[in-house]
Amino acid sequence: MIFDFTVFQRRNKVFLILLLFFATGFHHTHAQNDFKEIRFEAAPGDKSATYYLTGTIRDAENAEPIAGVSVHIDGFFTGINTDERGQYIARLDSGKHRIVFRRFGRAASYYIVELYGNGILDVSLSGLDFSLDVFTVLAEQRDRNVKSAITGLTRMNIEEIKLVPMMMGEPDVFNVLQAMPGVTSVGEGSPGLNIRGGQADQNLIMMNEAIVLSNNHALGFLSAFNGDVLQNFSLYKGVIPSYYGGRSAAAINLEMRKGDFDSWKSGFSLGTATSKVILEGPLNPEKTSMIAGVRRSNAKWLLDSVDEPDVRNSDIRFHDIYLGLSHRFSEKHTLDFSLLNTGDFFQFSDQFGFEWNNFVTSLTSKNLLSDNFSLVSLLAYGSFNNGFFEPTEVDAFRVDNGLYYLQGKISGLWTRENFDFTFGAEAVQYQMRPESLSPMGEQSGIMNEKVHKQQGLEFAPFISGEWTPHENFALTAGVRYSQYLQLGPDTVFTYQEGLPVSSLTTTGQQVFGQETIVQYGGFEPRISFRLSLDEANSIKGGYASLYQYLQTISNATGPTPIDLWQLSTSYILPQRSHNFSLGYFRNFGEDEWSTSLEGFYRLTENQLEYRDFADLFLNRGLETELIQGQGRAYGAELMVQRNRGAVTGWLAYTYSRSQIRTVSEFQEIQVNRGDWFPTNFDRPHIVSLVANLHLGRNKSLNLLMNYSTGRPVTAPTTNYVVGGIFIPDFGDRNQYRIPDYFRVDFSYLTNGFVRTWDDRFNFSIYNLLGRRNAYSVFFQREGMSRRLRPYQVSILGAIFPSITYSINFSQ
């Protein structure tokens, strides 16, 4: 749909919503805690001044180990957290100690321990209930805001995600991330995230540490990860640990749930946009469990209800399937299997369409070889295919491309009293599928065409250590040495020296067999520190260097499902980024309020940009359409969270600039004469507000507000008439902006019909104000007028309500 070009005029609504959010004031709740008493004695003759206390923290419901539980001793946080196996170890003086185990979303457990010998204290933590007067909703553990040694780390579990209103009523990781500081996207209906000024393909996305290349449904409106099988996620946007690599901006790891080991559970959900089914339970009680979730769209009726014929003749559908198997050989040895399959199809009338699917499967072995040493091995396979088509009668065609990859990783963790040491290696082999053009239907005059693509191998050993010499200081440092090989066979064009690389300067071809064509690599140091000023204040900073050998190629405004994945070659150099960050963190009212202010600066080398009028698809010499340059991004992020009380949520503000300039000795292929210019996703001001009003058990009113500066566009500055033909003359690239973006979403979560059932309703409204936000702007003449008039395109310029009913059963 096309609407008149307008200017954003509703900023007063932002201040009204902020006033309602903070008018609730401070709310303090105190509870009387019961301490359990336990005593450990040493054998005669084994008396010592210090002893070790160890144990495993598990979920009270399913006995699963819980990572990230903080250990507070004698009123202070010690810097000790449980590892991924839920285990902790603390060295204490002999005598009596007050120990508290805390984890967000869990009821704390309190102990009085008389330690006169080494002891093993295993603890079970139960989840908090909505009926509690104090309910925590925040992106991290309460004290992690000031205590974590890694800067730029955000964590959130599925219960928090469900409280954020989303389109189609589905809990969605990637849309919730856009409410966090430093995270945005090109626009509504655009897949991919831009994190701290980085491109969408500069983010490493993982499912249980297995690489995922496609993570969206419905052209970016919905994540491909079913919330019913998701456990939590971790976002690293400052310093990425050395055991993650391959991308130059950020890393996101999604942890999927394990099935119940004791009893069978099932559930289904029926909504106006999606339907889903989940099943989990023990295949072998206490030994082997499974979990399976299936989700599919049922939104076609929405298109059928529109009066516009082209919309009624359109089609959109998607599905995702997840299967997880977990087996316990013993308490110290486990094996996990995960499988994710997603698929999408979209066609607009008989004009054009997209289709893409993603497949990821992984096998993870976790082994505790001693009390302080563990070994984790991962083997994963992934495949991504996409295509676009135009089903017209004469020149109907279809273009397909994709890739598959094999990933292997092994890492060891050695823990001591105040030091953790991680080491290992990772390898990924990529094989690009040929890009092919084929006719659609017998009437098409299109001829078959195929362009073969590259293959490559990425390999990286890594080491990392976290040292906490004092409760007020922690240091995390590591290094990754990455190597990339472009492997044959392949045919590489050669070009005339002293002239720009183009189709006109081709001199020949060089044919390679089963050999290494080109090799890149280098060291990637990572370091982060935390300096605590007191229990409620800390300063954190860090630096990370990263290489990226796999990038996407697209001449669209933002990421699309049909983007080409491209490996580094002799002409397309790998990206390298330098990321700096520094922040101040302060909590108030015994962690009822959490605040943070972080600044960042990022430099990128060999970032891809496109020459004017680039032809990217089915191009055997793709390097002739590209030019590489330097990127820079800088800004500041402010976040204020309310963690307890009747109203919880957060306010996030980001000031960010993202710019690029091309670097070439040939002026004729420079963009904007080699000057710095904004990227497509440069949005200086972004404000997000999430507010949750808790009304009792399983009931809440939720609000999401998002405002951002309009993204840059290229616009004509004048036009000429040559032979009766109007020719527009465009100005410098990305020197203008579309109107500012503003959207309000609302949801109401409540119980279902039957009190004895575990059933719930989710009423949600996306774009509550019905605002017609611009996605892009184009220019066209009116009749015979020489004047070009601007028009804006809105992807979804209306209110989008949805209702979802879900019910869960347990044996």
LOBA-468430 format. One line per 4 residues: their letters; for each residue x, y, z of C-alpha. Coordinates in steps of 0.02 Angstrom, whole numbers, m for minus. Each point is the difference from the previous one (the first is absolute). Example, Ala and Ser with C-alpha at 12.3 -4.5 7.8 and 13.67 -1.06 7.14 Angstrom:
AS) 615,m225,390 ~ 69,172,m33;
END
This chain:
MIFD) 0,0,0 ~ 59,179,m39 ~ m25,146,118 ~ 45,184,m6;
FTVF) 171,49,66 ~ m25,59,181 ~ 105,64,144 ~ m4,m80,172;
QRRN) m106,107,118 ~ m42,m109,152 ~ 149,22,116 ~ m117,57,140;
KVFL) m68,m178,13 ~ 175,m59,47 ~ 7,114,152 ~ m176,m49,54;
ILLL) 45,m184,1 ~ 162,34,94 ~ m98,97,131 ~ m122,m143,27;
FFAT) 144,m124,16 ~ 101,92,130 ~ m148,70,97 ~ m12,m166,93;
GFHH) 147,53,108 ~ 108,m113,105 ~ m71,m154,82 ~ 96,m99,132;
THAQ) m43,m171,62 ~ 84,m91,141 ~ m18,m184,36 ~ 52,m106,145;
NDFK) 120,m134,m62 ~ 24,m169,86 ~ 179,m66,6 ~ 34,m186,m6;
EIRF) 143,m55,111 ~ 129,m130,m48 ~ 169,m52,71 ~ 151,m84,m81;
EAAP) 137,m83,104 ~ 175,m53,m52 ~ 74,m168,41 ~ 115,m5,152;
GDKS) 172,64,m48 ~ m66,94,m154 ~ m33,166,85 ~ 39,155,m105;
ATYY) m25,188,1 ~ m98,m5,m164 ~ m115,m126,m84 ~ m90,m23,m165;
LTGT) m188,7,m19 ~ m66,m69,m164 ~ m165,m55,m71 ~ m126,2,m141;
IRDA) m150,117,m17 ~ m150,m79,m85 ~ m177,46,m50 ~ m121,m59,133;
ENAE) m126,m57,m132 ~ 104,m97,m128 ~ 170,m19,86 ~ 87,88,m144;
PIAG) 162,89,50 ~ m14,190,6 ~ 142,107,m66 ~ 36,176,60;
VSVH) m57,m21,181 ~ 94,128,105 ~ 74,m50,168 ~ m11,133,135;
IDGF) 103,m33,157 ~ m19,98,162 ~ m99,137,m86 ~ 116,27,m148;
FTGI) 1,m61,m179 ~ 160,m102,m19 ~ 12,3,m189 ~ m39,m186,m2;
NTDE) m135,m61,m120 ~ m50,m176,m45 ~ 67,m61,m167 ~ m102,m76,m142;
RGQY) m13,m163,100 ~ m73,94,148 ~ 155,m31,104 ~ 93,119,115;
IARL) 155,m7,110 ~ 46,119,141 ~ 152,3,115 ~ m50,64,174;
DSGK) 77,26,170 ~ m51,m128,130 ~ m147,53,106 ~ m179,56,m24;
HRIV) m56,86,m161 ~ m164,71,m64 ~ m21,m56,m181 ~ m137,53,m122;
FRRF) m25,m72,m175 ~ m86,123,m117 ~ m58,m10,m181 ~ m120,111,m95;
GRAA) m175,m74,m12 ~ 37,m121,144 ~ m38,3,186 ~ 164,26,92;
SYYI) 63,m138,116 ~ 78,45,169 ~ 123,m103,104 ~ 100,13,160;
VELY) 153,m110,m32 ~ 119,m51,139 ~ 154,m50,m100 ~ 128,m101,96;
GNGI) 40,m114,m146 ~ m25,m12,m189 ~ m184,m11,m42 ~ m120,m31,m143;
LDVS) m158,106,3 ~ m124,m36,m140 ~ m146,122,m14 ~ m166,2,m93;
LSGL) m74,166,m53 ~ m184,22,m43 ~ m72,128,m119 ~ m84,159,59;
DFSL) m189,9,m19 ~ m97,145,m75 ~ m103,10,158 ~ 149,65,98;
DVFT) m5,184,42 ~ 176,15,m66 ~ 26,m58,m178 ~ 161,34,m94;
VLAE) 3,47,m183 ~ 170,51,m66 ~ 123,m47,m136 ~ 130,m73,118;
QRDR) 24,m67,176 ~ m31,132,130 ~ 180,30,50 ~ 74,m50,m167;
NVKS) m28,179,m55 ~ 146,51,111 ~ 88,m165,34 ~ 27,m80,m171;
AITG) 179,12,m64 ~ m55,10,m183 ~ m58,167,m67 ~ m147,8,m121;
LTRM) m77,m165,57 ~ m191,m18,3 ~ m93,m156,56 ~ m186,m36,2;
NIEE) m108,m154,24 ~ m162,m48,m85 ~ m111,55,145 ~ 64,178,m20;
IKLV) m19,m6,m188 ~ m183,m50,15 ~ m39,163,90 ~ 50,109,m148;
PMMM) m143,32,m124 ~ 38,m67,m173 ~ m81,m21,m168 ~ m106,m158,m20;
GEPD) 1,m22,190 ~ 156,m107,m8 ~ 146,20,123 ~ 141,54,m114;
VFNV) 184,13,45 ~ 58,110,m142 ~ m141,126,15 ~ 29,14,188;
LQAM) 184,32,m35 ~ m50,155,m98 ~ m67,72,163 ~ 175,m12,74;
PGVT) 126,142,m13 ~ 117,m9,m148 ~ m113,m116,m102 ~ m108,50,m147;
SVGE) m45,m52,m179 ~ m14,81,m170 ~ m188,11,16 ~ m165,m86,31;
GSPG) m12,m165,m90 ~ 188,m13,m23 ~ 92,m154,64 ~ 164,17,92;
LNIR) 65,109,142 ~ 120,146,m5 ~ 98,m4,163 ~ 108,147,48;
GGQA) 8,63,m178 ~ 39,m168,m79 ~ m78,m82,m152 ~ m122,m144,26;
DQNL) 122,m128,m71 ~ 132,55,127 ~ m96,m89,140 ~ 43,m178,47;
IMMN) m165,m89,37 ~ 7,m170,83 ~ m120,m132,65 ~ 85,m96,140;
EAIV) 163,70,m75 ~ m40,m71,m173 ~ 4,133,m138 ~ m169,58,m70;
LSNN) m4,101,m162 ~ m186,38,m11 ~ m103,50,151 ~ m162,78,m62;
HALG) m176,m34,m63 ~ m122,109,m96 ~ 131,117,m74 ~ 69,43,172;
FLSA) m160,25,100 ~ 26,m159,101 ~ 148,m99,64 ~ 28,m179,m61;
FNGD) 25,m59,181 ~ m155,m67,87 ~ m12,77,173 ~ m70,m162,74;
VLQN) 165,m90,m28 ~ 114,147,39 ~ 86,12,170 ~ 97,164,m6;
FSLY) 125,98,m103 ~ 164,95,23 ~ 47,152,m103 ~ 182,56,m7;
KGVI) 7,173,m77 ~ 156,67,85 ~ 136,m129,24 ~ m34,m169,m81;
PSYY) 89,m143,92 ~ 141,m81,m97 ~ m96,m164,m14 ~ m120,87,m121;
GGRS) 58,65,m169 ~ m33,21,m184 ~ m98,164,8 ~ 59,177,31;
AAAI) m138,85,103 ~ m95,m107,126 ~ m43,m177,53 ~ m170,m72,53;
NLEM) m14,m174,73 ~ m174,m74,23 ~ m14,m143,124 ~ m142,m120,m34;
RKGD) m95,m92,137 ~ 28,m181,43 ~ m148,m116,17 ~ m64,m54,170;
FDSW) 90,m155,66 ~ m139,m54,120 ~ m173,26,m77 ~ m85,31,m166;
KSGF) m68,172,m42 ~ m88,68,m152 ~ m83,158,m58 ~ m75,87,m148;
SLGT) m33,179,m50 ~ m126,69,m123 ~ 6,180,m58 ~ m58,115,m137;
ATSK) 172,m5,m81 ~ 87,m160,58 ~ m36,m172,72 ~ 123,m112,92;
VILE) 18,m164,93 ~ 130,m54,128 ~ 39,m169,77 ~ 134,m45,126;
GPLN) 40,m140,121 ~ 113,m146,46 ~ 38,m134,m128 ~ 95,m85,140;
PEKT) m43,74,171 ~ 144,100,76 ~ 111,m55,m145 ~ m67,60,m167;
SMIA) m122,141,m39 ~ m71,79,m155 ~ m85,163,m46 ~ m85,40,m165;
GVRR) m88,157,m59 ~ m90,35,m164 ~ m65,170,m53 ~ m87,53,m160;
SNAK) m85,156,m65 ~ m184,19,m30 ~ m1,182,m54 ~ m60,m24,m179;
WLLD) m176,48,52 ~ 65,174,42 ~ 51,25,m182 ~ m166,m70,m60;
SVDE) m95,129,103 ~ 81,148,m90 ~ m99,85,m139 ~ 153,28,m110;
PDVR) 2,m140,m133 ~ 191,m12,m5 ~ 5,m27,188 ~ m138,m133,m4;
NSDI) 96,m93,m135 ~ 158,2,105 ~ 61,m139,114 ~ 108,m10,156;
RFHD) 40,m155,101 ~ 138,m63,112 ~ 42,m140,121 ~ 135,m51,122;
IYLG) 38,m168,81 ~ 115,m29,149 ~ 54,m166,74 ~ 113,m21,150;
LSHR) 65,m162,78 ~ 103,m10,160 ~ 83,m153,75 ~ 88,m16,168;
FSEK) 133,m135,1 ~ 35,53,179 ~ m1,158,104 ~ 164,49,m84;
HTLD) m29,m51,m181 ~ m144,58,m111 ~ m41,3,m186 ~ m121,124,m81;
FSLL) m75,0,m175 ~ m89,150,m78 ~ m87,23,m167 ~ m81,156,m73;
NTGD) m90,10,m167 ~ m85,158,m61 ~ m85,45,m163 ~ m84,154,m75;
FFQF) m98,41,m157 ~ m62,171,m53 ~ m79,51,m165 ~ m77,168,m45;
SDQF) m140,m31,m125 ~ 75,m62,m164 ~ 142,126,2 ~ 141,m70,109;
GFEW) 39,m113,147 ~ 132,m64,122 ~ 33,m171,74 ~ 132,m51,127;
NNFV) 36,m140,122 ~ 127,m36,135 ~ 61,m163,78 ~ 116,m14,151;
TSLT) 43,m154,101 ~ 130,m25,136 ~ 70,m131,118 ~ 79,58,163;
SKNL) 97,m107,123 ~ 32,69,176 ~ 121,m90,114 ~ 56,43,177;
LSDN) 169,m86,9 ~ 44,60,175 ~ m68,116,133 ~ 77,151,m87;
FSLV) 21,m52,m182 ~ m133,m26,m134 ~ 4,m32,m187 ~ m137,47,m126;
SLLA) m4,m59,m181 ~ m117,62,m137 ~ m34,m66,m175 ~ m127,95,m106;
YGSF) m66,2,m178 ~ m96,144,m78 ~ m84,38,m165 ~ m82,158,m66;
NNGF) m90,17,m167 ~ m94,147,m72 ~ m76,55,m163 ~ m107,131,m82;
FEPT) m112,m11,m151 ~ m112,97,m118 ~ m142,m110,m64 ~ m45,104,m154;
EVDA) m44,m91,m162 ~ 136,56,m122 ~ 155,18,106 ~ m49,m97,158;
FRVD) 157,m50,92 ~ 70,m62,164 ~ 171,34,78 ~ 67,m116,136;
NGLY) 155,7,108 ~ 60,m58,171 ~ 137,m90,94 ~ 32,m138,125;
YLQG) 133,m14,134 ~ 77,m121,126 ~ 54,65,170 ~ 108,m83,132;
KISG) 52,69,168 ~ 84,m64,158 ~ 31,101,157 ~ 66,m37,173;
LWTR) m36,94,161 ~ 117,m7,149 ~ m60,88,158 ~ 93,52,155;
ENFD) m49,105,150 ~ 9,169,m85 ~ 52,m46,m177 ~ m87,m85,m147;
FTFG) 100,m54,m152 ~ m83,m46,m167 ~ 90,m70,m151 ~ m44,m91,m159;
AEAV) m19,12,m188 ~ m138,23,m129 ~ m10,m38,m186 ~ m136,39,m129;
QYQM) 0,m59,m180 ~ m114,95,m120 ~ m60,m62,m169 ~ m98,126,m103;
RPES) m135,m72,m112 ~ m2,55,m183 ~ m108,150,m39 ~ m124,m57,m131;
LSPM) m127,79,m117 ~ m142,m107,m67 ~ m163,31,m95 ~ m170,m14,85;
GEQS) m129,m85,m110 ~ 2,m53,m180 ~ m40,176,m64 ~ 158,78,71;
GIMN) 138,50,m120 ~ 134,m1,137 ~ 150,m114,m29 ~ 82,m102,137;
EKVH) 156,78,73 ~ 114,m49,144 ~ 142,91,89 ~ 113,m106,110;
KQQG) 54,68,169 ~ 146,m19,119 ~ 40,m111,147 ~ 106,43,151;
LEFA) 66,m61,167 ~ 9,105,158 ~ 103,m65,147 ~ 39,82,167;
PFIS) 81,m57,164 ~ m42,108,151 ~ 41,27,183 ~ m87,106,130;
GEWT) 13,31,186 ~ m104,87,131 ~ 94,57,155 ~ m80,71,157;
PHEN) 143,44,118 ~ m116,106,108 ~ m188,18,16 ~ 18,178,m66;
FALT) 99,m45,m156 ~ m21,m128,m138 ~ 93,m21,m164 ~ m46,m104,m152;
AGVR) 130,m18,m138 ~ 25,m116,m146 ~ 63,m18,m176 ~ m63,m88,m156;
YSQY) 113,m38,m148 ~ m111,m19,m152 ~ 53,m69,m170 ~ m101,m5,m160;
LQLG) 37,m97,m159 ~ m94,20,m164 ~ 4,m175,m74 ~ m7,m55,m180;
PDTV) m56,m45,m126 ~ m45,172,m65 ~ 29,115,m147 ~ 64,175,42;
FTYQ) m4,147,m121 ~ 156,106,m23 ~ m4,186,m35 ~ 113,129,m78;
EGLP) 118,81,125 ~ m15,188,27 ~ m185,4,m42 ~ m158,m30,104;
VSSL) m63,m179,12 ~ m145,m7,m123 ~ m72,m105,m140 ~ 92,114,m124;
TTTG) 172,m31,76 ~ m7,m192,4 ~ 158,m78,m72 ~ m33,m185,25;
QQVF) m36,m140,122 ~ 103,m104,120 ~ m62,m177,33 ~ 35,m80,170;
GQET) m17,m182,43 ~ m10,m83,171 ~ 114,127,84 ~ 0,154,109;
IVQY) m39,155,m103 ~ 24,134,132 ~ 32,4,187 ~ m41,131,134;
GGFE) 9,7,188 ~ 71,78,157 ~ m13,22,188 ~ m162,60,80;
PRIS) 36,64,176 ~ m145,26,121 ~ 7,82,172 ~ m131,65,123;
FRLS) 8,60,180 ~ m117,44,143 ~ 48,119,141 ~ m127,8,142;
LDEA) m4,164,94 ~ m117,m77,130 ~ m145,m124,3 ~ m107,109,m114;
NSIK) 124,86,m116 ~ 123,m65,m128 ~ 97,50,m154 ~ 25,m121,m144;
GGYA) 96,13,m161 ~ 75,m107,m136 ~ 74,m24,m173 ~ m27,m137,m129;
SLYQ) 73,m32,m172 ~ m94,m113,m120 ~ 18,m70,m176 ~ m146,m41,m115;
YLQT) 19,m109,m155 ~ m183,m26,m50 ~ m109,149,m51 ~ m166,32,m86;
ISNA) m20,87,m167 ~ m157,101,m33 ~ m49,155,m98 ~ m162,21,98;
TGPT) m29,131,134 ~ 17,m127,140 ~ 25,m186,25 ~ m116,m113,m99;
PIDL) m27,m189,m4 ~ 82,m8,m171 ~ 165,81,47 ~ 154,m89,m68;
WQLS) 125,m70,125 ~ 176,33,m63 ~ 166,m73,61 ~ 162,98,m3;
TSYI) 98,m16,m162 ~ 155,74,m82 ~ m98,161,m32 ~ m125,1,146;
LPQR) 107,20,155 ~ m61,m55,173 ~ m69,129,119 ~ 91,45,159;
SHNF) m73,104,140 ~ 68,86,155 ~ m131,21,136 ~ 22,112,152;
SLGY) m124,24,142 ~ m5,83,170 ~ m146,11,121 ~ m59,54,172;
FRNF) m128,m108,92 ~ m100,45,155 ~ m142,m86,92 ~ m120,82,122;
GEDE) m115,m58,138 ~ 79,m171,27 ~ m3,m34,m187 ~ m180,57,m21;
WSTS) 64,122,m131 ~ 146,m36,m117 ~ 83,130,m109 ~ 141,m3,m125;
LEGF) 88,121,m115 ~ 115,m74,m133 ~ 99,79,m139 ~ 70,m93,m149;
YRLT) 113,31,m149 ~ 24,m121,m144 ~ 114,m1,m153 ~ m21,m123,m144;
ENQL) 120,m37,m141 ~ m51,m73,m170 ~ m186,31,23 ~ m97,m32,m160;
EYRD) m89,137,m95 ~ m76,m4,m174 ~ 43,98,m155 ~ m138,101,m81;
FADL) m128,m108,m94 ~ 81,m162,60 ~ m55,m163,m85 ~ 20,m135,132;
FLNR) m99,m154,m50 ~ 73,m130,m119 ~ 160,100,m14 ~ 156,m106,m26;
GLET) 111,149,38 ~ m87,66,154 ~ 153,98,55 ~ m29,120,m146;
ELIQ) m160,65,85 ~ 74,20,174 ~ 117,120,86 ~ 68,m19,176;
GQGR) 29,136,125 ~ 8,51,182 ~ m144,5,121 ~ m16,90,165;
AYGA) m134,2,133 ~ m8,91,165 ~ m129,46,129 ~ m68,m13,176;
ELMV) m133,m111,79 ~ m104,43,153 ~ m110,m128,86 ~ m112,16,153;
QRNR) m86,m156,66 ~ m129,m24,135 ~ 17,m178,64 ~ m131,m17,136;
GAVT) m172,66,41 ~ m170,9,m79 ~ 75,82,m155 ~ 163,m64,m73;
GWLA) 93,23,m162 ~ 135,107,m76 ~ 35,161,m93 ~ 140,m3,m129;
YTYS) 75,145,m97 ~ 135,m17,m131 ~ 98,132,m91 ~ 93,m86,m141;
RSQI) 83,46,m164 ~ 51,m125,m133 ~ 101,61,m149 ~ 103,m71,m143;
RTVS) 121,64,m131 ~ 70,m90,m150 ~ 187,m19,m22 ~ 70,m12,m176;
EFQE) 138,81,m101 ~ m122,19,m144 ~ m113,151,19 ~ m125,m60,m130;
IQVN) m60,m145,110 ~ m3,96,164 ~ m167,28,87 ~ m30,181,52;
RGDW) 179,40,m53 ~ 69,m107,140 ~ m79,108,137 ~ m85,m73,154;
FPTN) m187,m26,m22 ~ m138,m82,105 ~ m37,m185,m20 ~ m177,m57,m42;
FDRP) m29,m38,185 ~ 69,160,75 ~ m134,57,124 ~ 74,125,124;
HIVS) m138,3,132 ~ m93,m154,62 ~ m117,m7,151 ~ m85,m159,62;
LVAN) m115,m21,150 ~ m64,m166,67 ~ m125,10,144 ~ m86,m148,85;
LHLG) m144,23,123 ~ m21,m160,104 ~ m181,m30,49 ~ 18,m164,91;
RNKS) 34,m180,m41 ~ 35,m19,m187 ~ m80,168,m40 ~ 90,152,m67;
LNLL) m22,152,m110 ~ 151,33,m110 ~ 53,147,m104 ~ 141,25,m126;
MNYS) 42,170,m74 ~ 133,26,m131 ~ 62,161,m80 ~ 147,22,m117;
TGRP) 72,122,m124 ~ m43,m38,m180 ~ 134,m93,m97 ~ 101,78,m143;
VTAP) m54,m4,m182 ~ 68,62,m165 ~ m110,128,m86 ~ 3,94,m167;
TTNY) 52,181,8 ~ m54,47,m175 ~ m50,m77,m168 ~ 37,27,m183;
VVGG) m99,m20,m160 ~ 96,m87,m139 ~ m94,m39,m159 ~ m166,16,91;
IFIP) 55,m122,135 ~ 9,58,181 ~ 164,m55,83 ~ 18,27,190;
DFGD) 168,54,69 ~ 29,m76,172 ~ 103,84,134 ~ 130,m80,113;
RNQY) m42,m170,70 ~ m102,m2,163 ~ m2,189,26 ~ m186,12,42;
RIPD) m114,m88,125 ~ m174,m74,0 ~ m123,57,137 ~ 33,m53,179;
YFRV) m70,m165,62 ~ m123,m18,144 ~ m99,m153,55 ~ m96,m55,155;
DFSY) m44,m183,34 ~ m115,m67,136 ~ m39,m171,72 ~ m105,m75,139;
LTNG) 45,m170,72 ~ m130,m89,104 ~ m61,m171,55 ~ m113,m106,m108;
FVRT) m174,m74,25 ~ 30,m145,121 ~ 77,34,170 ~ 71,m176,16;
WDDR) 84,9,m170 ~ 163,84,m44 ~ m75,105,m139 ~ 30,182,m47;
FNFS) m55,138,m117 ~ 113,126,m86 ~ m87,152,m73 ~ 122,111,m94;
IYNL) m9,151,m113 ~ 147,42,m112 ~ 9,183,m53 ~ m133,57,123;
LGRR) m8,176,m73 ~ m16,m64,m179 ~ 148,107,m53 ~ 54,m13,m182;
NAYS) 187,m9,29 ~ 105,21,m154 ~ 110,m145,m54 ~ 70,88,m153;
VFFQ) m29,151,m110 ~ m7,9,m189 ~ m25,142,m124 ~ m109,13,m155;
REGM) m74,133,m113 ~ m182,50,3 ~ m68,m6,m177 ~ 105,106,m117;
SRRL) 73,104,141 ~ 189,14,8 ~ m8,2,189 ~ 41,m161,91;
RPYQ) m112,m28,149 ~ 53,m108,149 ~ m107,m147,57 ~ 24,m115,148;
VSIL) m29,m187,8 ~ m68,m75,161 ~ 16,m186,29 ~ m137,m8,130;
GAIF) m94,164,16 ~ m142,m62,109 ~ m45,m76,168 ~ 39,m186,7;
PSIT) m94,m90,141 ~ 24,m183,45 ~ m70,m124,125 ~ 87,m158,57;
YSIN) m71,m136,113 ~ 121,m128,72 ~ m21,m148,115 ~ 128,m117,79;
FSQ) m27,m177,65 ~ 110,m102,116 ~ m4,m181,52;
END
